[in-house]
Amino acid sequence: MSGAGDVLDDMSSRDEDLTYFAFAKPVATHRDAMQVRPEPVPDVLAGRYRLERLLGAGGMGVVYRARDLLQEQFGDPEPYVALKMLSDEYADCVDASALLFSEFALTRRVQHPNVVRLYGFEADTRCNRAFITMELMRGLTLDKLLCERPMGLPWPELRDIALPLIDALAHVHSRGVLHGDIKPSNVMVGEEGLRLFDFGLGLAEEDALPGLPKLSRHGFHAWTFGYAAPELLDGSPLVASADVFSVACVIYELACGKHPLRRVPSNQARDVGMEVEPLTSSHLPKRCWTSLKTALSFDPSKRHITVAQLRQDFASASNFKLLQGWRRLFPNRFRQ
């Protein structure tokens, strides 16, 4: 992955797309921008959030468990939040900071029971750090679940994860938002159900959020190779069908415990003629595999299925399986 300096060099032709936070001083050149560096992260951010421990780190961001001292002062017995900020490598890159606000704006737009709940977007002016506060989720991300269940999940368990995941993504798309980074580590199941999170590489479709800057992800090289659609890895822009491909990869892996492309980047798998091994009825209903196979097409022109259609097929298969179970339990009730 390129460093922040490389990213700034890559942005030299698109000054009009840069967005500056309130704490950032106006700069005339990228050389000046490189001199506006954040200070080390303090124990307490914005005089309110005490960082307790690191929960996770990705390519561009870090997430902490934090205690909201204001809510604690007013007697909240659970004053804990998750707090996300940019990693040190990207903290001094102005465009990456705009991506952090973009993530906040996109996630806030798509409120849904199965999408992480955000609280606020704030900045600590002493250390020049912007951050997002959100619900502190308790549970297991799907990558960890797969480590515990290496053979995959039986249909009833798979259904209970796949349906809310597809439902969340269908709602996201209906709101004119694209996720861009659907993978097992960005989905959690826990005490309060399933949560899809991390819209850091997401985009708003045209006219969905006109106030957001049009930021290119090219300089960040941040697509997840194991789950990104081949056209993304080839350099094409993010579109809805790329999210369809990614969620299909996740569901396939949950069904059988194996990655559909053996963890080979999808554009390389396409170029060598790799084929996805079919799933059987022991993994999921036949109609679900038919839809999933279409969603896993390398060629986006043949990936002619939306997330809403995928949701409909999985939901109808679930109802069909339930009806079959009732027929077995109450055979007399279903006699003609």
TIVEXFI-746690 format. One record per residue (C-alpha): residue number from 1; residue in three letters; x, z, y. Coordinates in steps of 0.001 Angstrom, whole numbers. Last residue first. Layout:
N
{NUM ALA {X Z Y}}
...
// end
This chain:
336
{336 GLN {-55840 -878 -31910}}
{335 ARG {-53762 2128 -33006}}
{334 PHE {-51745 3754 -30223}}
{333 ARG {-53254 7277 -30327}}
{332 ASN {-52961 7436 -34091}}
{331 PRO {-49173 6984 -33975}}
{330 PHE {-48578 10055 -31775}}
{329 LEU {-44912 10981 -32121}}
{328 ARG {-43667 7528 -33141}}
{327 ARG {-45786 5757 -30557}}
{326 TRP {-44673 8270 -27941}}
{325 GLY {-41042 7471 -28650}}
{324 GLN {-41703 3725 -28337}}
{323 LEU {-43416 4346 -24995}}
{322 LEU {-40362 6255 -23786}}
{321 LYS {-38073 3398 -24820}}
{320 PHE {-40294 936 -22936}}
{319 ASN {-40340 3166 -19849}}
{318 SER {-36547 3321 -19870}}
{317 ALA {-36287 -445 -20315}}
{316 SER {-38623 -875 -17330}}
{315 ALA {-36407 1390 -15221}}
{314 PHE {-33212 -401 -16250}}
{313 ASP {-34703 -3822 -15481}}
{312 GLN {-36149 -2695 -12140}}
{311 ARG {-32872 -1095 -11078}}
{310 LEU {-30956 -4270 -11866}}
{309 GLN {-33494 -6240 -9849}}
{308 ALA {-33008 -3886 -6876}}
{307 VAL {-29229 -4138 -7293}}
{306 THR {-29552 -7887 -6955}}
{305 ILE {-28999 -10459 -9664}}
{304 HIS {-27590 -13963 -9365}}
{303 ARG {-24009 -13211 -10358}}
{302 LYS {-23575 -16888 -11236}}
{301 SER {-22619 -17835 -7660}}
{300 PRO {-20359 -14757 -7585}}
{299 ASP {-18251 -16231 -10422}}
{298 PHE {-16676 -13402 -12404}}
{297 SER {-20029 -12474 -13905}}
{296 LEU {-20405 -8719 -14487}}
{295 ALA {-23879 -8529 -12913}}
{294 THR {-25112 -11198 -15332}}
{293 LYS {-23840 -9179 -18290}}
{292 LEU {-25502 -6046 -16893}}
{291 SER {-28862 -7781 -16704}}
{290 THR {-28715 -8966 -20318}}
{289 TRP {-27312 -5589 -21371}}
{288 CYS {-30291 -3813 -19812}}
{287 ARG {-32727 -6103 -21615}}
{286 LYS {-31054 -5250 -24925}}
{285 PRO {-31485 -1504 -24527}}
{284 LEU {-28286 577 -24232}}
{283 HIS {-25276 1619 -26305}}
{282 SER {-26610 1421 -29862}}
{281 SER {-28461 -1711 -28778}}
{280 THR {-25099 -3435 -28541}}
{279 LEU {-22688 -4035 -25677}}
{278 PRO {-20966 -7397 -25447}}
{277 GLU {-17176 -7508 -25003}}
{276 VAL {-16391 -8911 -21560}}
{275 GLU {-14433 -12149 -21687}}
{274 MET {-10897 -12765 -20451}}
{273 GLY {-10174 -16334 -19359}}
{272 VAL {-6682 -15689 -17994}}
{271 ASP {-7759 -16367 -14402}}
{270 ARG {-10891 -14236 -14695}}
{269 ALA {-8977 -11197 -15945}}
{268 GLN {-6508 -11686 -13089}}
{267 ASN {-9345 -11778 -10552}}
{266 SER {-10930 -8718 -12186}}
{265 PRO {-7850 -6529 -12046}}
{264 VAL {-7056 -5511 -15663}}
{263 ARG {-8487 -2100 -16507}}
{262 ARG {-9456 -3198 -20038}}
{261 LEU {-11899 -5652 -18419}}
{260 PRO {-15169 -3915 -19366}}
{259 HIS {-13567 -443 -19148}}
{258 LYS {-14250 1479 -22323}}
{257 GLY {-16275 4661 -22840}}
{256 CYS {-19214 2749 -24297}}
{255 ALA {-22173 3205 -21957}}
{254 LEU {-20359 4998 -19131}}
{253 GLU {-17836 2175 -18939}}
{252 TYR {-20581 -443 -18753}}
{251 ILE {-22355 1561 -16039}}
{250 VAL {-19183 1737 -13912}}
{249 CYS {-18404 -1962 -14304}}
{248 ALA {-22010 -2842 -13414}}
{247 VAL {-21703 -713 -10252}}
{246 SER {-18660 -2746 -9229}}
{245 PHE {-20205 -6168 -9881}}
{244 VAL {-23362 -5296 -7945}}
{243 ASP {-21245 -4008 -5049}}
{242 ALA {-19546 -7432 -4937}}
{241 SER {-22990 -9068 -4944}}
{240 ALA {-23819 -7289 -1682}}
{239 VAL {-21001 -8947 284}}
{238 LEU {-17459 -7889 1197}}
{237 PRO {-15339 -10660 2648}}
{236 SER {-13200 -12977 489}}
{235 GLY {-9508 -12152 21}}
{234 ASP {-8962 -13019 -3633}}
{233 LEU {-9287 -9331 -4537}}
{232 LEU {-12718 -9364 -2933}}
{231 GLU {-13653 -12535 -4858}}
{230 PRO {-12668 -10847 -8098}}
{229 ALA {-15119 -7960 -7653}}
{228 ALA {-13503 -4550 -7159}}
{227 TYR {-13692 -2076 -10036}}
{226 GLY {-10220 -1759 -11580}}
{225 PHE {-8370 -3051 -8524}}
{224 THR {-9823 -504 -6088}}
{223 TRP {-9874 -2292 -2740}}
{222 ALA {-7566 -661 -164}}
{221 HIS {-5210 -3400 966}}
{220 PHE {-5316 -1723 4406}}
{219 GLY {-4501 -4774 6526}}
{218 HIS {-7366 -6799 5086}}
{217 ARG {-10044 -4208 5818}}
{216 SER {-11083 -5998 9035}}
{215 LEU {-13112 -4012 11524}}
{214 LYS {-16144 -5314 13331}}
{213 PRO {-16749 -2416 15708}}
{212 LEU {-20031 -536 15222}}
{211 GLY {-22711 -932 17898}}
{210 PRO {-24594 -3672 16041}}
{209 LEU {-25560 -1389 13153}}
{208 ALA {-27810 -3454 10854}}
{207 ASP {-27602 -6650 12944}}
{206 GLU {-25283 -8370 10425}}
{205 GLU {-24554 -6282 7356}}
{204 ALA {-22934 -2926 7895}}
{203 LEU {-19686 -2437 6031}}
{202 GLY {-18273 95 3616}}
{201 LEU {-14611 791 2932}}
{200 GLY {-14862 4488 3828}}
{199 PHE {-18335 4810 2316}}
{198 ASP {-17113 7695 161}}
{197 PHE {-20138 9129 -1674}}
{196 LEU {-22784 8543 -4328}}
{195 ARG {-24375 11831 -5383}}
{194 LEU {-26203 12643 -8605}}
{193 GLY {-28285 15762 -9151}}
{192 GLU {-28298 19075 -7333}}
{191 GLU {-26208 21110 -9763}}
{190 GLY {-23833 18296 -10544}}
{189 VAL {-23184 14630 -11046}}
{188 MET {-20609 12988 -8806}}
{187 VAL {-19932 9347 -7964}}
{186 ASN {-16880 8136 -6027}}
{185 SER {-14440 8865 -8874}}
{184 PRO {-16410 6597 -11201}}
{183 LYS {-16091 3550 -8932}}
{182 ILE {-18113 1965 -6144}}
{181 ASP {-15779 1011 -3303}}
{180 GLY {-17382 -1570 -1021}}
{179 HIS {-20513 352 -58}}
{178 LEU {-22554 -2320 1736}}
{177 VAL {-25186 -1336 4307}}
{176 GLY {-28265 -3237 5497}}
{175 ARG {-30695 -403 4837}}
{174 SER {-32067 -2134 1743}}
{173 HIS {-28490 -2303 464}}
{172 VAL {-28115 1480 621}}
{171 HIS {-31535 1920 -1014}}
{170 ALA {-30498 -305 -3915}}
{169 LEU {-27246 1651 -4156}}
{168 ALA {-29085 4958 -4423}}
{167 ASP {-31507 3594 -7017}}
{166 ILE {-28644 2156 -9045}}
{165 LEU {-26961 5566 -9121}}
{164 PRO {-30269 7368 -9747}}
{163 LEU {-30984 5039 -12703}}
{162 ALA {-27473 4967 -14179}}
{161 ILE {-27037 8739 -14491}}
{160 ASP {-30249 9730 -16296}}
{159 ARG {-30161 6431 -18216}}
{158 LEU {-26678 7162 -19554}}
{157 GLU {-27832 10564 -20799}}
{156 PRO {-30856 9110 -22617}}
{155 TRP {-28807 6077 -23799}}
{154 PRO {-25994 7999 -25470}}
{153 LEU {-22884 8427 -23309}}
{152 GLY {-19410 6961 -23726}}
{151 MET {-16859 7372 -26498}}
{150 PRO {-14352 9120 -24194}}
{149 ARG {-16849 11853 -23196}}
{148 GLU {-14680 14534 -21558}}
{147 CYS {-12429 11987 -19861}}
{146 LEU {-15540 9983 -18983}}
{145 LEU {-16980 13029 -17189}}
{144 LYS {-13761 13301 -15189}}
{143 ASP {-14117 9686 -14042}}
{142 LEU {-17809 10326 -13389}}
{141 THR {-17148 13084 -10876}}
{140 LEU {-18193 16524 -12055}}
{139 GLY {-20168 19102 -10140}}
{138 ARG {-20378 21079 -6949}}
{137 MET {-20772 19105 -3744}}
{136 LEU {-19855 20686 -419}}
{135 GLU {-22202 18971 1988}}
{134 MET {-20520 17061 4768}}
{133 THR {-18171 17448 7721}}
{132 ILE {-16333 14390 9026}}
{131 PHE {-12996 14523 10819}}
{130 ALA {-11048 13363 13855}}
{129 ARG {-7547 14686 14409}}
{128 ASN {-5619 14708 17689}}
{127 CYS {-4034 18120 16953}}
{126 ARG {-5329 19949 20015}}
{125 THR {-8291 17641 20509}}
{124 ASP {-9893 18593 17196}}
{123 ALA {-12529 15945 16635}}
{122 GLU {-16035 15879 15243}}
{121 PHE {-18400 13801 13120}}
{120 GLY {-21287 15806 11710}}
{119 TYR {-23387 17068 8823}}
{118 LEU {-23278 14366 6144}}
{117 ARG {-25364 14413 2973}}
{116 VAL {-23915 12568 -14}}
{115 VAL {-26195 9825 -1345}}
{114 ASN {-28548 10491 -4263}}
{113 PRO {-31374 12074 -2264}}
{112 HIS {-31148 9234 303}}
{111 GLN {-30059 8977 3922}}
{110 VAL {-28598 5501 4413}}
{109 ARG {-27892 5450 8167}}
{108 ARG {-25819 8658 8088}}
{107 THR {-23556 7103 5476}}
{106 LEU {-22927 4045 7647}}
{105 ALA {-22278 6041 10829}}
{104 PHE {-19898 8495 9126}}
{103 GLU {-17964 5752 7342}}
{102 SER {-17705 3814 10611}}
{101 PHE {-16333 6945 12275}}
{100 LEU {-13593 7081 9649}}
{99 LEU {-13013 3332 9987}}
{98 ALA {-12425 3845 13704}}
{97 SER {-9672 6276 12735}}
{96 ALA {-8126 3526 10623}}
{95 ASP {-8127 1265 13664}}
{94 VAL {-6260 3829 15755}}
{93 CYS {-3479 4313 13218}}
{92 ASP {-1871 7712 13806}}
{91 ALA {-3771 9458 10980}}
{90 TYR {-3063 6640 8527}}
{89 GLU {-55 7953 6608}}
{88 ASP {-1012 11565 7330}}
{87 SER {-4279 11162 5421}}
{86 LEU {-7431 10633 7453}}
{85 MET {-9981 13404 7592}}
{84 LYS {-12746 14745 5368}}
{83 LEU {-14245 18231 5456}}
{82 ALA {-16421 19566 2647}}
{81 VAL {-18576 22433 3801}}
{80 TYR {-18951 26144 3110}}
{79 PRO {-21016 28683 5036}}
{78 GLU {-22889 29890 1948}}
{77 PRO {-24221 33356 2857}}
{76 ASP {-25078 32174 6402}}
{75 GLY {-25004 35339 8526}}
{74 PHE {-24662 34038 12061}}
{73 GLN {-20902 34517 12063}}
{72 GLU {-20651 32580 8792}}
{71 GLN {-22458 29656 10405}}
{70 LEU {-19919 29673 13221}}
{69 LEU {-16952 30158 10884}}
{68 ASP {-17804 27082 8828}}
{67 ARG {-15555 27549 5800}}
{66 ALA {-13680 24502 4565}}
{65 ARG {-13093 22777 1232}}
{64 TYR {-10796 19903 2058}}
{63 VAL {-10971 16141 1647}}
{62 VAL {-8094 13721 2273}}
{61 GLY {-8387 10092 3325}}
{60 MET {-6632 6729 3186}}
{59 GLY {-5590 6032 -404}}
{58 GLY {-7396 9029 -1821}}
{57 ALA {-6918 12782 -1738}}
{56 GLY {-8990 15564 -3250}}
{55 LEU {-10288 19104 -2912}}
{54 LEU {-7524 20601 -773}}
{53 ARG {-8008 24287 -78}}
{52 GLU {-9356 26761 2452}}
{51 LEU {-9488 24935 5772}}
{50 ARG {-11151 27111 8411}}
{49 TYR {-13703 25116 10362}}
{48 ARG {-14761 26413 13782}}
{47 GLY {-12110 26387 16513}}
{46 ALA {-12051 22596 16373}}
{45 LEU {-10083 22822 13122}}
{44 VAL {-8763 26127 11780}}
{43 ASP {-5641 26248 9583}}
{42 PRO {-3955 23680 11790}}
{41 VAL {-3210 20065 10748}}
{40 PRO {181 18962 12002}}
{39 GLU {-11 17064 15324}}
{38 PRO {-1321 13543 15549}}
{37 ARG {819 10701 16854}}
{36 VAL {345 8784 20071}}
{35 GLN {3762 7022 20055}}
{34 MET {2548 4249 17708}}
{33 ALA {-129 3422 20215}}
{32 ASP {2524 2784 22863}}
{31 ARG {4143 172 20591}}
{30 HIS {657 -1198 19910}}
{29 THR {383 -1967 23623}}
{28 ALA {-1536 -860 26680}}
{27 VAL {-2656 2569 25611}}
{26 PRO {-5646 4626 26677}}
{25 LYS {-5234 8276 25635}}
{24 ALA {-7012 9289 22437}}
{23 PHE {-9162 12442 22563}}
{22 ALA {-12431 10566 23024}}
{21 PHE {-11720 8370 20029}}
{20 TYR {-10562 4803 20446}}
{19 THR {-12104 1696 18881}}
{18 LEU {-10121 -1462 18273}}
{17 ASP {-12010 -4720 17685}}
{16 GLU {-11028 -6391 20963}}
{15 ASP {-7357 -6039 20124}}
{14 ARG {-7727 -8542 17264}}
{13 SER {-4535 -10599 17059}}
{12 SER {-2079 -7721 16731}}
{11 MET {-4085 -5993 13974}}
{10 ASP {-1634 -6866 11180}}
{9 ASP {1154 -5213 13142}}
{8 LEU {-949 -2051 13334}}
{7 VAL {-1493 -2120 9585}}
{6 ASP {2218 -2580 8956}}
{5 GLY {2960 440 11104}}
{4 ALA {349 2500 9274}}
{3 GLY {2052 1885 5966}}
{2 SER {1298 -854 3464}}
{1 MET {0 0 0}}
// end
